[in-house]
Amino acid sequence: MTYATDRLHEEIAYIAYHFHWSLEEILDIEHRDRRRYTEQIAGLVTRASAEG
């Protein structure tokens, strides 16, 4: 099974936007770790929004 290109680009943009990492740094991360980063970022964003 291949990972959808659109989803990969979405993850890259999300991590780059929040962590300011380069494309090369993000692509060097294993898929499961990259997914974990996106989940962690989402949690931080959600908490920050709730705190106002």
Secondary structure, DSSP 8 states (H G I E B T S, - for coil): ----HHHHHHHHHHHHHHH---HHHHHTS-HHHHHHHHHHHHHHHHHHHHH-
